Amino acid sequence: MTKTWVIDPIISVDWLKNNLYLDNLVIVDVRGAKDYAAGHIENSINVPFERERGWAVTRDGLTLEVPDLADLVNIIESCGISNDSVVVIVSAIPEASNPPYPLADAARTADTLLYAGLKNVAILDGGYPKWVAEGMEVTTFVPRTKKGSFQPNPNNNIFVKREYVEKHIGKVTIIDARDADVYFGITIEEFAPKAGHIPSARSLPAPWIWNEDGTFKDKQVLENMALGVIGYDKNQEIIIYCGVGGFTSAWWYVLTQLLGYENVKFYDGSAQDWVKNNFMVTYSWTL
């Protein structure tokens, strides 16, 4: 995956402050409309992340699926994004002890933009709360948005379906990005009511990616996690899945955009799709 970045995949509050008026910069705030209305970064556009429309849709009974390309282009252009835009995603962070779904939403949005063919996409480290915590100015003024001009170039090598995963079990590295208790079958999620994981899958929980304040862990820490589970070959094929495709987004983004893994597939249907026609496996520990 050849990179032509003019921006790092994870940017700091200082970077955004110093580049707030950069030509072609588009700041997309994916928080809820009420949170955005209460205060946001200057010039940011609000397109809330919702599970059934917008950056993801529900299709054929599956939650959090990639939108149809034509619909996605409409959303992208409505944000004022063009092919040469530099896009920064701004999210919320979870309340203490809650799952890091808002952080995964940012990654999912970024992944979707990259799939559509946008080249320069970044996530604001720590999201909007980090911006506020560092004393940066906010506003309630909603900017006018000039429609962008975006010619899509979808990367159809990213998303894979259940049949693809079935054919590649035992042949490629499969990563389960759900919490470890779900992977081991201790907890069963309602949208995937079978205990355990896809055969041969290895556990690499997405919540490990972030610090308690919603910032990403240091690159070397993330690298060590990946090396310990995936290995050193960054050209090997990897398939990632989770429950519905949220946590998958986070590891896909980190592996491909930050750590340089070149052949990472995204099983969009994830466990919710897999359990409809396939079994899961669990571990039985013996002394």
Long-range contacts (C-beta under 8 A, 24 or more apart in sequence): 1-256, 1-262, 4-119, 4-120, 5-119, 5-120, 6-86, 6-120, 7-86, 7-88, 7-120, 7-121, 7-122, 8-122, 9-110, 9-121, 9-122, 9-123, 9-253, 9-257, 9-258, 10-122, 10-123, 10-125, 10-216, 10-258, 11-88, 11-122, 11-123, 11-124, 11-125, 12-125, 13-124, 13-125, 13-126, 13-130, 13-131, 13-134, 13-136, 16-41, 16-88, 16-124, 16-131, 17-136, 22-86, 24-82, 24-84, 24-85, 24-86, 25-85, 25-86, 25-87, 25-88, 26-79, 26-80, 26-81, 26-85, 26-86, 26-87, 26-88, 26-148, 27-87, 27-88, 27-90, 28-79, 28-81, 28-87, 28-88, 28-89, 28-90, 28-109, 29-90, 29-91, 29-128, 30-55, 30-89, 30-90, 30-91, 30-105, 30-106, 30-109, 31-90, 31-91, 31-92, 31-102, 31-128, 32-92, 35-92, 35-128, 37-140, 38-140, 39-132, 39-138, 39-139, 39-140, 40-90, 40-128, 40-138, 40-139, 40-140, 41-90, 41-128, 41-131, 41-136, 41-138, 41-139, 42-137, 42-138, 42-139, 42-141, 42-143, 43-143, 44-90, 44-143, 45-79, 45-80, 45-143, 45-145, 46-142, 47-75, 47-78, 47-79, 49-91, 49-102, 49-105, 49-106, 49-108, 49-109, 51-244, 55-105, 55-108, 55-109, 55-112, 56-108, 56-112, 56-245, 62-244, 62-268, 62-269, 62-272, 62-273, 63-191, 63-244, 63-245, 63-272, 64-108, 64-244, 64-245, 64-246, 64-268, 65-245, 65-268, 65-269, 66-112, 66-115, 66-159, 66-268, 67-112, 69-116, 69-152, 69-154, 72-112, 72-116, 72-152, 73-116, 73-150, 73-152, 76-113, 76-116, 76-118, 76-148, 76-150, 77-147, 77-148, 77-149, 77-150, 78-145, 78-147, 78-148, 79-145, 79-148, 80-145, 80-146, 80-147, 80-148, 81-113, 81-118, 81-148, 81-150, 82-148, 82-149, 82-150, 83-117, 83-118, 83-119, 83-149, 83-150, 83-151, 85-118, 85-120, 85-148, 86-120, 86-122, 87-113, 87-118, 87-120, 87-121, 87-122, 88-122, 88-123, 88-124, 89-121, 89-122, 89-123, 89-124, 90-124, 90-127, 90-128, 90-131, 91-123, 91-124, 91-127, 91-128, 92-127, 92-128, 92-129, 93-126, 93-127, 93-129, 93-130, 93-213, 93-214, 94-214, 96-212, 99-207, 100-206, 100-207, 100-209, 100-210, 100-214, 100-250, 101-246, 102-127, 102-214, 103-127, 103-209, 103-210, 103-214, 103-250, 104-206, 104-246, 104-247, 104-249, 104-250, 105-246, 107-249, 107-250, 107-252, 107-253, 107-254, 108-245, 108-246, 108-249, 110-249, 110-253, 110-257, 111-158, 111-249, 111-252, 111-253, 111-266, 114-155, 114-158, 114-257, 115-154, 115-155, 115-158, 115-159, 116-150, 116-152, 116-153, 116-154, 117-151, 117-152, 117-153, 117-154, 117-155, 118-150, 121-257, 123-253, 125-215, 125-216, 126-213, 126-214, 126-215, 127-214, 129-213, 129-214, 130-213, 130-214, 130-215, 133-213, 157-265, 158-252, 158-265, 158-266, 159-265, 159-266, 159-267, 159-268, 160-239, 160-265, 160-266, 160-267, 160-268, 161-267, 161-268, 161-269, 162-267, 162-269, 162-273, 162-274, 162-277, 162-278, 164-239, 164-265, 164-267, 165-198, 165-239, 165-241, 165-267, 165-274, 166-278, 168-237, 168-239, 169-198, 169-199, 169-200, 170-199, 170-200, 171-237, 172-236, 172-237, 172-238, 172-239, 173-202, 173-230, 173-231, 173-236, 173-237, 173-238, 173-239, 174-198, 174-200, 174-201, 174-202, 174-238, 174-239, 174-240, 174-241, 175-201, 175-202, 175-203, 175-204, 175-229, 175-230, 175-238, 175-239, 175-240, 175-241, 175-251, 176-201, 176-202, 176-203, 176-204, 176-241, 176-242, 177-204, 177-205, 177-206, 177-240, 177-241, 177-242, 177-247, 177-248, 177-250, 177-251, 178-203, 178-205, 178-206, 178-242, 178-243, 178-247, 178-271, 179-205, 179-207, 180-205, 182-243, 184-282, 184-283, 185-280, 185-282, 185-283, 189-243, 189-271, 191-243, 191-244, 191-271, 191-272, 192-243, 192-270, 192-271, 192-272, 192-274, 192-275, 193-275, 194-275, 194-279, 194-280, 195-280, 195-282, 196-280, 196-281, 196-282, 196-283, 197-271, 197-280, 197-281, 197-282, 198-241, 198-271, 198-274, 198-278, 198-280, 198-281, 199-279, 199-281, 201-241, 202-229, 202-230, 203-229, 204-229, 204-230, 204-251, 205-247, 206-242, 206-246, 206-247, 206-248, 206-250, 206-251, 207-247, 209-250, 209-251, 209-254, 216-254, 219-258, 219-259, 222-254, 222-258, 222-259, 223-259, 226-254, 226-255, 226-259, 226-261, 230-255, 230-261, 234-259, 234-260, 234-261, 234-262, 235-262, 235-263, 236-263, 237-263, 237-264, 237-265, 238-263, 238-264, 238-265, 239-264, 239-265, 239-267, 240-264, 240-265, 240-266, 240-267, 241-267, 241-269, 241-270, 241-271, 241-274, 242-270, 242-271, 243-270, 243-271, 243-272, 244-270, 244-271, 244-272, 245-269, 245-270
